[in-house]
């Protein structure tokens, strides 16, 4: 691959893109109502999913010629794809890559955490919406809370550079467990981040009134912990506002009520090889067929830059006339 200097990935608003969200599968072992249908989920045929070699090629290209510095592996649930540690090991060989992380629901983590760590994975984000078995089953339409909790414990024991827990903030679901979830994280010396509920469900049932907002979360934290001290945000592109609570930190991601689009530095590649410039983009640029037809690195970078050139100023969830993307969350990549 050419080592010549290339311009960074800049969109028409001057935002520089250094972060890649890379989906390795659209399949999942649970069926969360905010992401997937309970039955009849439609998945990409396996032959249309990028191979590890194709993923590596795109990742290396974006790092070496696009200036990407961190990659997060997503799904679906990435650990349902076989041999993910092998992919991690491949990606850690990209010289200029500074950070490699993975987002998971944790259910398969107990059996894979050590292999992921040994392969070179640096950080983990684990979804934990509840500590109640019945609520877990209501959200995911599956049993499995105990497996998730075991996965969290296994990840902590492995010694990753960072383990963070992500909780979706949903009215009627999250309020009663805020304090318990925070204490669970603080007791394990990991950070919990609340994420405002976004319109990415397959059923298109999302309503703005279901968002348990950052302001409401802060009020709940103040009521429970009294002292909630805002901390500085070291990077403008960091989605979470962080707060000192008791002996640890809590994050709040106001993706709906205070979007951080102006500082967005993310680009996305779906499991079937399409590049997307936003989680909520209404279009995407296919790369898989280009690669399989023999496209050069220059051809691929041209397609990626063309995608970024069409990136909107903001996702527009908080605006009248907002239309969610055609693809649901599991098909886009978290």
C-alpha positions in Angstrom: 0.0 0.0 0.0 1.2 3.5 -0.8 2.7 5.4 2.1 2.4 8.8 0.4 0.8 11.5 2.4 -3.0 11.9 1.8 -5.3 14.7 2.9 -7.5 14.0 6.0 -11.1 13.0 5.7 -12.9 16.4 5.8 -16.5 17.1 5.1 -18.0 20.3 3.6 -18.4 21.7 7.1 -14.7 21.3 7.9 -15.1 18.4 10.3 -12.1 16.0 10.3 -12.9 12.3 10.6 -10.5 10.3 12.6 -12.8 7.7 14.1 -14.2 4.6 12.4 -17.2 2.5 13.5 -16.8 -0.9 11.8 -19.6 -3.4 11.9 -18.6 -7.0 11.5 -22.2 -8.5 11.5 -25.8 -7.5 11.5 -26.8 -10.6 13.5 -27.5 -10.6 17.3 -28.4 -13.0 20.0 -31.0 -10.8 21.6 -33.9 -8.7 20.2 -34.0 -5.4 22.1 -37.1 -3.5 21.3 -35.2 -0.3 20.6 -33.1 -2.0 17.8 -34.7 -5.1 16.4 -38.1 -6.7 15.7 -39.1 -9.5 18.1 -39.5 -11.9 15.1 -38.6 -11.9 11.5 -35.4 -9.8 11.5 -34.0 -9.6 8.0 -30.2 -10.2 7.8 -27.8 -9.7 5.0 -26.8 -13.0 3.2 -23.5 -14.2 4.6 -21.8 -14.0 1.2 -22.5 -10.3 1.3 -20.8 -9.7 4.6 -17.3 -8.4 4.3 -14.5 -11.0 4.9 -11.9 -10.2 7.5 -9.5 -9.6 4.7 -11.8 -7.0 3.2 -12.4 -5.4 6.5 -8.6 -5.2 7.1 -8.1 -3.6 3.7 -10.6 -0.9 4.3 -9.4 -0.3 7.9 -5.7 -0.1 6.8 -6.7 2.3 3.9 -8.6 4.6 6.2 -5.8 4.7 8.8 -2.9 5.0 6.4 -4.5 7.3 3.8 -7.4 8.8 5.6 -6.0 9.7 9.0 -8.3 7.5 11.0 -6.8 6.9 14.4 -9.4 4.8 16.3 -11.6 2.0 15.3 -14.5 0.6 17.2 -15.8 -2.9 16.3 -19.6 -3.1 16.4 -22.5 -5.3 15.2 -25.3 -6.4 15.6 -23.5 -8.3 18.3 -19.9 -8.6 17.1 -19.1 -11.7 19.2 -21.7 -13.8 17.4 -19.3 -13.7 14.4 -16.7 -16.5 14.7 -13.0 -15.7 15.2 -13.4 -12.0 16.1 -10.1 -12.2 18.1 -8.3 -13.1 14.8 -9.7 -9.9 13.3 -8.6 -7.9 16.3 -5.1 -9.4 16.0 -5.1 -8.4 12.3 -6.2 -4.8 13.0 -3.6 -4.3 15.7 -1.0 -4.8 13.1 -1.9 -1.5 11.4 0.9 0.7 12.5 -0.7 4.1 12.8 -3.9 2.8 14.5 -3.9 4.3 18.1 -7.0 2.8 19.6 -9.0 -0.3 19.1 -12.3 -1.0 21.0 -15.4 -3.1 20.7 -19.1 -2.7 21.7 -21.0 -5.7 23.0 -24.1 -6.8 24.8 -21.8 -8.9 27.0 -23.6 -12.2 26.8 -20.7 -14.0 25.1 -18.0 -12.0 26.8 -17.2 -14.4 29.6 -15.9 -16.9 27.1 -14.2 -14.4 24.7 -12.8 -11.7 27.0 -9.4 -13.2 27.5 -8.8 -14.0 23.9 -9.9 -10.5 22.9 -7.5 -9.0 25.4 -4.6 -11.2 24.3 -5.3 -10.3 20.6 -4.7 -6.6 21.5 -8.2 -5.2 22.1 -7.7 -2.1 24.2 -11.2 -1.0 25.3 -14.7 -2.4 25.8 -18.2 -0.8 25.9 -20.8 -3.2 27.3 -24.6 -2.5 27.2 -26.3 -2.8 30.5 -29.8 -1.3 30.5 -31.1 -2.9 33.7 -30.1 -5.1 36.7 -33.5 -6.7 36.9 -34.0 -10.0 35.2 -37.6 -9.4 34.3 -36.9 -5.9 32.9 -34.0 -7.4 30.9 -36.3 -10.0 29.4 -38.9 -7.3 28.6 -36.2 -5.1 26.8 -34.3 -7.9 25.0 -37.2 -10.5 24.6 -34.7 -13.0 25.8 -33.2 -14.3 29.0 -29.6 -13.6 29.7 -28.9 -10.9 32.3 -26.7 -13.3 34.3 -24.6 -13.9 31.2 -24.1 -10.2 30.7 -23.1 -9.7 34.3 -20.7 -12.6 34.1 -19.2 -11.0 30.9 -18.7 -7.7 32.7 -16.9 -9.4 35.5 -14.7 -11.3 33.1 -13.8 -8.2 31.2 -12.8 -6.3 34.4 -10.6 -9.2 35.5 -8.8 -9.3 32.1 -7.4 -5.8 32.6 -8.5 -3.9 29.6 -7.4 -0.3 29.4 -11.0 0.7 29.8 -14.4 -1.0 30.4 -17.5 1.2 30.1 -21.1 0.4 30.6 -23.8 1.9 28.4 -27.4 2.4 29.6 -30.1 3.6 27.2 -32.2 6.2 29.0 -35.8 5.5 28.3 -38.9 6.8 30.1 -40.7 4.2 32.0 -37.7 1.9 32.0 -34.6 3.6 33.3 -35.8 6.0 36.0 -36.2 3.5 38.9 -32.8 2.0 38.3 -30.5 5.0 37.9 -29.0 4.9 41.4 -28.6 1.1 41.4 -26.9 1.1 38.0 -24.5 3.9 39.0 -23.6 2.2 42.3 -23.1 -1.1 40.4 -20.5 0.6 38.1 -18.9 2.6 40.9 -18.4 -0.6 43.0 -16.5 -2.0 40.1 -14.5 1.1 39.3 -15.9 1.4 35.8 -17.8 4.3 34.2 -21.5 4.1 33.4 -22.8 6.3 30.6 -26.5 7.0 30.0 -27.5 7.5 26.4 -30.7 9.3 25.4 -33.1 7.0 23.5 -32.7 7.5 19.8 -35.1 6.7 16.9 -33.3 3.6 15.5 -35.9 0.9 16.2 -37.2 -1.4 13.4 -40.8 -1.0 14.5 -40.6 2.8 14.0 -42.4 3.2 17.4 -40.0 5.7 18.9 -41.6 8.8 20.4 -39.8 11.9 21.6 -41.8 11.6 24.9 -40.0 8.3 25.6 -36.6 10.1 25.9 -35.4 10.2 29.5 -33.4 13.4 28.9 -30.0 14.4 30.2 -31.5 17.1 32.3 -33.9 14.6 33.9 -31.0 12.2 34.5 -29.0 15.0 36.2 -31.9 15.8 38.5 -32.2 12.1 39.4 -28.5 11.9 40.1 -28.6 15.1 42.3 -31.6 13.6 44.2 -29.7 10.4 44.8 -26.1 11.4 45.3 -26.4 15.1 46.2 -22.9 16.1 44.8 -22.8 15.9 41.0 -19.8 17.9 39.7 -19.4 18.5 35.9 -16.0 17.6 34.5 -14.2 19.1 31.5 -14.6 17.4 28.1 -11.0 16.8 26.9 -12.0 16.3 23.3 -14.9 18.1 21.6 -15.7 14.9 19.6 -16.2 13.0 22.9 -20.0 12.3 23.0 -20.3 12.0 26.8 -20.5 14.8 29.3 -18.8 13.4 32.4 -19.7 14.1 36.0 -18.0 13.3 39.3 -20.5 11.3 41.4 -19.4 9.8 44.7 -16.1 8.1 44.2 -16.3 7.8 40.4 -17.6 9.2 37.1 -20.9 9.0 35.3 -21.4 10.0 31.6 -24.4 11.4 29.9 -24.8 11.4 26.1 -27.4 13.8 25.0 -27.7 12.6 21.5 -31.3 13.9 21.2 -31.6 17.0 23.3 -28.1 18.4 22.9 -26.6 16.7 19.8 -22.8 17.0 19.3 -22.9 17.0 15.5 -20.7 20.1 15.2 -17.8 18.1 16.5 -18.6 14.7 14.9 -15.4 12.9 13.8 -17.1 9.5 12.9 -17.4 7.5 9.8 -19.1 4.2 9.6 -18.8 1.0 7.5 -21.7 -1.5 7.6 -21.2 -5.3 7.8 -22.1 -5.6 4.1 -19.5 -3.0 3.2 -21.3 0.3 2.8 -19.8 3.5 4.0 -22.1 5.9 5.9 -21.3 9.4 7.0 -23.8 9.5 9.9 -25.8 7.0 12.0 -28.9 8.8 10.7 -27.8 9.2 7.1 -30.5 8.6 4.5 -27.9 7.4 1.9 -24.8 5.3 1.9 -22.0 4.4 -0.6 -21.3 0.7 -1.3 -17.7 -0.4 -1.2 -18.0 -4.2 -1.2 -18.9 -4.5 -4.9 -16.2 -2.1 -5.8 -13.6 -4.1 -4.0 -14.8 -7.4 -5.4 -14.7 -5.9 -8.9 -11.1 -5.1 -8.5 -11.2 -1.4 -7.4 -7.9 0.3 -6.6 -7.2 2.0 -3.2 -7.7 5.3 -5.0 -11.1 4.2 -6.2 -12.2 3.3 -2.7 -10.8 6.5 -1.2 -12.7 8.5 -3.8 -16.0 6.8 -2.9 -15.3 7.4 0.8 -14.6 11.1 0.2 -17.7 11.4 -2.0 -19.7 10.0 0.9 -18.2 12.5 3.4 -18.9 15.4 1.0 -22.6 14.7 1.4 -22.6 14.6 5.2 -25.3 16.8 6.7 -24.6 19.5 9.2 -26.6 17.6 11.9 -28.8 14.5 12.3 -31.9 16.6 12.9 -33.7 14.4 15.5 -34.8 17.6 17.3 -36.2 19.2 14.1 -39.6 19.0 12.5 -39.8 16.7 9.5 -37.0 14.4 10.8 -37.0 11.0 9.0 -35.1 8.1 10.6 -32.8 6.1 8.4 -34.1 3.2 6.2 -31.9 0.8 8.0 -32.4 0.0 11.7 -29.5 0.1 14.3 -28.5 -3.5 14.0 -28.1 -3.2 10.2 -26.1 0.1 10.4 -23.7 -0.7 13.3 -23.7 0.9 16.7 
